[in-house]
Amino acid sequence: MEKYKRLETLIRILERSPFLSKQGIIDYFENHHDLSLPARTLERDFQSLEIDFHIAVKYDRMQLKM
């Protein structure tokens, strides 16, 4: 999946389910797009949204156990 398409999909996921965990996002990509999304790629996508598009993704890192 192309990076910008993945970012668009990520934004849509977060709009629909703003409190979804990182693992939930990874599972969504696997189940609905047949895409294995490593946690590190997801982190880079979060950074890209922040830097390139000024969209901040905030979450409680203490609750994320991967």
Protein Blocks (a to p, Z undefined) as FASTA:
>chain_A
ZZklmmmmmmmmmmmmmmbcfklmmmmmmmmnopacdfklmmmmmmmmmmmnopacdddf
klpcZZ
